[in-house]
Amino acid sequence: MSDFMKSPFGSSAAAPSPDMQARKEAMMRNLRNEMALHSAQELINKTNEKCFLKCVTKPSTSLSGSEETCLSRCLERYLEAFDLISRTYVSRIQRERLDSPSA
């Protein structure tokens, strides 16, 4: 067991208090939320970069109509693909939870 998870009172200490457990769960929830936010930001940054490289072949001070259209369609495709993958992944996880025997 790592030092992080050990009790400061030695190995014979009782189970963590409900307050400590609630704080631990809140910390884990916050960490998951931060990770999800980071992933979403990373997706947006990568998508913008890829679509810009694809659609804006001669950068200037403004976008042409065709560049705007290309960027819009490119971003829509990435978001549709992300949505499909996310829904499929969530569905798979839910199926696996239902199929697995209860512990």
C-alpha positions in Angstrom: 0.0 0.0 0.0 1.4 3.4 -0.9 2.2 5.9 1.9 -0.5 8.2 0.5 -3.3 5.7 1.5 -1.8 4.7 4.9 -3.3 6.0 8.0 -1.1 8.5 10.0 -2.1 6.6 13.1 -0.5 3.2 12.2 -1.9 0.1 10.6 -4.2 -0.7 13.6 -6.3 2.4 13.1 -10.1 2.0 12.4 -11.7 2.6 9.0 -11.8 6.2 7.8 -14.5 8.4 9.3 -17.6 9.2 7.2 -16.4 12.8 7.0 -13.0 11.7 5.7 -14.6 9.3 3.2 -17.0 12.1 1.9 -14.0 14.4 1.5 -12.1 11.7 -0.4 -15.1 11.1 -2.7 -15.5 14.9 -3.3 -11.8 15.1 -4.2 -12.1 12.2 -6.6 -15.2 13.8 -8.2 -13.4 17.1 -8.6 -10.4 15.4 -10.1 -12.6 13.5 -12.6 -14.3 16.8 -13.5 -10.9 18.5 -14.0 -9.7 15.7 -16.2 -12.9 15.8 -18.3 -12.5 19.6 -18.7 -8.9 19.1 -19.8 -9.8 16.5 -22.3 -12.5 18.7 -23.8 -10.1 21.6 -24.1 -7.5 19.4 -25.7 -10.1 18.1 -28.2 -11.1 21.7 -29.1 -7.5 22.8 -29.5 -6.6 19.8 -31.7 -9.7 20.2 -33.8 -9.1 23.9 -34.3 -5.5 23.2 -35.3 -6.4 20.4 -37.7 -9.2 22.3 -39.3 -7.2 25.4 -39.6 -4.4 23.6 -41.4 -6.9 21.9 -43.7 -9.0 24.9 -44.5 -6.8 28.0 -44.3 -4.1 27.4 -47.0 -3.1 31.1 -47.3 -3.4 32.8 -44.0 -4.3 36.5 -44.1 -6.0 39.1 -41.9 -9.4 37.7 -42.6 -11.1 34.5 -43.7 -12.6 34.0 -47.1 -16.2 32.7 -47.4 -14.9 29.3 -48.6 -12.5 29.1 -45.6 -15.3 29.9 -43.2 -17.5 27.3 -44.8 -14.7 24.7 -44.7 -13.9 25.5 -41.0 -17.5 25.2 -40.0 -18.0 21.9 -41.8 -14.7 20.5 -40.5 -15.6 21.4 -36.9 -19.1 19.9 -37.3 -17.6 16.6 -38.5 -15.2 16.4 -35.6 -18.0 17.2 -33.1 -20.3 14.6 -34.6 -17.6 12.0 -34.5 -16.8 12.9 -30.9 -20.5 12.6 -30.0 -20.8 9.3 -31.7 -17.7 7.9 -30.0 -18.8 9.2 -26.6 -22.3 7.7 -26.8 -20.9 4.4 -28.0 -18.3 4.3 -25.2 -20.9 5.2 -22.5 -23.3 2.5 -23.9 -20.5 -0.1 -23.8 -19.6 0.8 -20.2 -23.2 0.5 -19.2 -23.5 -2.8 -21.0 -20.4 -4.2 -19.3 -21.7 -3.1 -15.9 -25.0 -4.9 -16.5 -23.2 -8.0 -17.8 -20.7 -8.3 -15.0 -21.6 -10.2 -11.9 -22.2 -8.1 -8.8 -19.3 -8.1 -6.3 
